Amino acid sequence: MMEKMTMNFQQAWEIVLTNMT
């Protein structure tokens, strides 16, 4: 469960960074 959450968090962070740029 925690691993899946971390994976989702990383993906969401990548999307946020892409949107910010």
N, CA, C and O of each residue as an XYZ file, in Angstrom:
84
protein
N       0.839     -1.204      0.000
C       0.000      0.000      0.000
C       0.878      1.259      0.000
O       0.659      2.186     -0.781
N       1.845      1.268      0.868
C       2.692      2.461      0.950
C       3.488      2.625     -0.350
O       3.660      3.740     -0.843
N       3.963      1.522     -0.890
C       4.744      1.604     -2.132
C       3.887      2.178     -3.249
O       4.354      3.003     -4.034
N       2.628      1.741     -3.322
C       1.747      2.229     -4.378
C       1.500      3.727     -4.182
O       1.459      4.490     -5.147
N       1.338      4.130     -2.940
C       1.084      5.549     -2.661
C       2.300      6.380     -3.076
O       2.155      7.448     -3.671
N       3.480      5.892     -2.763
C       4.696      6.620     -3.123
C       4.795      6.745     -4.639
O       5.174      7.792     -5.163
N       4.453      5.671     -5.331
C       4.523      5.702     -6.800
C       3.545      6.745     -7.342
O       3.881      7.524     -8.235
N       2.338      6.746     -6.792
C       1.346      7.711     -7.254
C       1.803      9.125     -6.933
O       1.622     10.041     -7.736
N       2.395      9.299     -5.761
C       2.849     10.628     -5.351
C       3.933     11.121     -6.303
O       3.923     12.283     -6.709
N       4.854     10.254     -6.654
C       5.932     10.649     -7.565
C       5.356     11.032     -8.927
O       5.781     12.013     -9.538
N       4.381     10.244     -9.395
C       3.785     10.530    -10.703
C       3.064     11.876    -10.640
O       3.179     12.694    -11.552
N       2.328     12.094     -9.566
C       1.588     13.364     -9.427
C       2.583     14.513     -9.375
O       2.348     15.559     -9.979
N       3.695     14.336     -8.660
C       4.704     15.397     -8.570
C       5.277     15.707     -9.951
O       5.499     16.865    -10.303
N       5.512     14.642    -10.726
C       6.049     14.853    -12.085
C       5.050     15.653    -12.912
O       5.440     16.547    -13.663
N       3.773     15.340    -12.780
C       2.737     16.070    -13.537
C       2.722     17.525    -13.096
O       2.616     18.427    -13.927
N       2.828     17.755    -11.806
C       2.814     19.138    -11.297
C       4.005     19.902    -11.872
O       3.862     21.041    -12.316
N       5.172     19.274    -11.863
C       6.360     19.949    -12.392
C       6.184     20.242    -13.876
O       6.566     21.309    -14.355
N       5.610     19.296    -14.594
C       5.396     19.507    -16.031
C       4.421     20.657    -16.253
O       4.595     21.460    -17.170
N       3.405     20.733    -15.417
C       2.419     21.809    -15.580
C       3.030     23.162    -15.196
O       2.688     24.195    -15.772
N       3.929     23.139    -14.226
C       4.542     24.390    -13.765
C       5.431     24.982    -14.859
O       5.479     26.198    -15.042
N       6.128     24.112    -15.578
C       7.039     24.612    -16.609
C       6.261     25.136    -17.802
O       6.858     25.599    -18.774
